[in-house]
Amino acid sequence: MTTLTGRPHTALLVVDVQNGVMESAHDRESVLANLVTLVDKARAAGTEVVWVQHTSDELPRGSETWEYVPELVRREGEPLVHKEYGDSFEDTDLEEVLAARGIGSLVVAGAQTDACIRSTLHGALARGYDATLVADAHTTEDLSAYGAPAPEQVIAHTNMYWRYQTAPGRTAGTVETAEVEFGVKAPA
């Protein structure tokens, strides 16, 4: 249903599941298990897996904190997009990577819920993509000391509002890992 013409394919977008991001992530083990399942499902279905990797002062390129967690290993030929902003499209080659593969629908998972996940979801929808969030495969750290809600509340709120997100000619929504079927349109 995407508004992008000639883009019939779907990709799994794995965002910022890096050592430094995941070290204090809420429900880390469960989220990682779901991410591994999603990557395995996508590969088995022949669906593109696109990896996004953030660079910042806290995640300097080439450092141990910058590296993806050892539970997730990118295969040769799977695209890797480097970014420096929350929105994975902003000042990156993500759009070119997706366009070259005819991708108009994204299944999004990773970290952090209240930063890069939200920014990327909104960026995708605004650019014409269908954007489905995997409700049990994204996480964030506890920032309640700074006035933010507890991580489980941030995650629940993001799932709630993305479930009902709409845009003309595009779909959004959430789905649980167990319900994801690549090659089949994810429910809105």
C-alpha positions in Angstrom: 0.0 0.0 0.0 3.0 2.3 0.2 2.8 5.6 -1.7 6.2 4.8 -3.2 5.7 3.4 -6.7 7.5 0.3 -7.8 8.3 -0.7 -4.2 6.5 -4.0 -3.6 9.1 -5.5 -1.2 9.4 -5.5 2.6 12.6 -5.2 4.7 13.4 -5.8 8.3 15.1 -2.7 9.7 17.3 -3.5 12.7 18.2 -0.3 14.4 21.2 0.4 16.7 21.4 -2.9 18.5 24.9 -2.1 19.6 26.9 -3.0 22.7 26.8 0.5 24.2 23.1 0.9 23.5 22.0 -2.5 24.8 24.2 -2.7 27.9 21.6 -1.1 30.1 18.5 -1.8 27.9 15.2 -2.7 29.5 14.3 -6.5 29.1 17.5 -6.9 27.1 17.5 -10.7 26.9 13.9 -11.0 25.8 14.3 -8.3 23.2 17.5 -9.8 21.8 15.8 -13.2 21.5 13.0 -11.6 19.6 15.4 -9.8 17.3 17.3 -13.0 16.6 14.0 -14.7 15.7 13.0 -11.8 13.4 16.3 -11.9 11.6 16.0 -15.7 11.2 12.5 -15.4 9.9 13.4 -12.6 7.4 16.3 -14.6 6.0 14.3 -17.8 5.7 11.7 -15.9 3.7 14.2 -14.1 1.5 13.3 -10.8 3.0 16.0 -8.1 3.1 17.6 -7.4 6.5 18.9 -3.9 6.7 21.2 -3.0 9.6 21.5 0.5 11.0 24.4 1.5 13.1 24.7 4.8 15.1 27.9 6.8 15.6 28.2 9.4 18.4 30.5 10.6 21.1 29.2 7.7 23.3 29.5 5.3 20.3 32.7 6.2 18.5 33.1 4.4 15.2 35.2 1.2 15.6 34.9 1.0 19.4 33.5 -1.9 21.3 30.4 0.1 22.3 29.8 0.9 18.6 29.8 -2.7 17.5 26.6 -4.7 17.1 25.9 -7.1 20.0 27.4 -10.6 19.4 23.9 -12.2 19.4 23.3 -10.6 16.0 25.6 -11.1 13.1 25.2 -9.3 9.8 25.7 -11.5 6.8 27.9 -10.5 3.9 25.7 -8.7 1.4 23.1 -7.4 3.9 23.1 -3.6 3.8 24.6 -1.6 6.7 23.6 2.0 7.0 25.7 4.3 9.2 23.9 7.2 10.9 24.5 10.1 13.3 21.0 11.2 13.9 17.9 9.6 15.4 16.0 9.2 12.1 17.8 6.5 10.2 17.0 8.3 6.9 18.5 11.6 7.9 21.9 12.2 6.2 22.3 8.5 5.3 22.0 6.3 2.3 19.0 4.4 3.7 16.6 5.7 1.0 19.0 4.7 -1.8 19.5 1.2 -0.3 15.7 0.7 0.0 15.0 2.1 -3.5 17.6 -0.1 -5.1 15.8 -3.1 -3.7 12.3 -2.0 -4.4 11.4 -1.8 -0.7 8.4 0.3 0.3 7.4 -1.5 3.5 9.5 -1.6 6.7 9.3 -3.8 9.7 11.2 -1.9 12.4 12.9 -3.3 15.6 15.8 -2.3 17.8 16.8 0.5 20.1 16.2 3.0 21.5 12.4 3.2 21.6 12.1 6.9 22.6 14.8 8.1 20.3 15.9 6.3 17.1 13.0 3.9 16.9 10.4 6.7 17.1 12.4 9.0 14.8 12.9 6.3 12.2 9.2 5.2 12.2 8.0 8.8 11.7 10.7 9.4 9.1 9.6 6.4 7.2 5.9 7.2 7.2 6.6 10.8 6.3 8.7 9.6 3.3 5.9 7.3 2.0 6.8 4.0 3.5 4.5 1.6 5.3 6.1 1.2 8.8 5.3 -1.6 11.2 6.8 -1.6 14.7 7.5 -5.0 16.2 6.0 -4.4 19.7 8.1 -6.8 21.6 11.4 -6.2 19.8 12.4 -2.7 20.7 13.8 -1.3 24.0 15.2 1.6 25.8 17.2 2.5 28.8 15.9 3.8 32.1 15.9 7.6 31.9 13.5 8.1 34.8 16.3 9.9 36.8 15.9 12.6 34.2 12.1 12.8 34.4 11.2 10.3 31.8 8.7 7.5 32.4 10.0 4.1 33.3 11.2 2.1 30.3 8.2 -0.3 30.3 5.9 2.7 30.1 7.9 4.3 27.3 7.7 1.0 25.3 3.9 0.5 26.1 3.1 4.1 25.1 5.0 3.9 21.8 3.3 0.6 21.0 -0.1 2.1 21.8 0.2 5.2 19.7 2.0 3.5 16.8 -0.8 0.9 16.6 -3.2 3.6 15.6 -0.9 5.7 13.4 -2.2 6.5 10.0 -1.2 8.5 6.9 -2.8 8.8 3.4 -2.0 5.8 1.3 0.3 4.2 3.9 0.0 1.7 6.7 1.4 1.7 10.1 0.8 -0.4 13.2 2.3 -2.9 15.5 2.8 -6.7 15.5 4.3 -9.2 17.9 7.4 -11.2 16.9 5.4 -14.4 16.9 2.9 -12.9 14.4 5.4 -11.5 11.9 5.2 -13.3 8.6 7.6 -12.0 6.0 6.2 -12.1 2.5 2.8 -11.5 4.0 1.6 -8.0 4.8 1.9 -7.3 8.5 -1.4 -6.4 10.2 -2.0 -2.7 11.0 
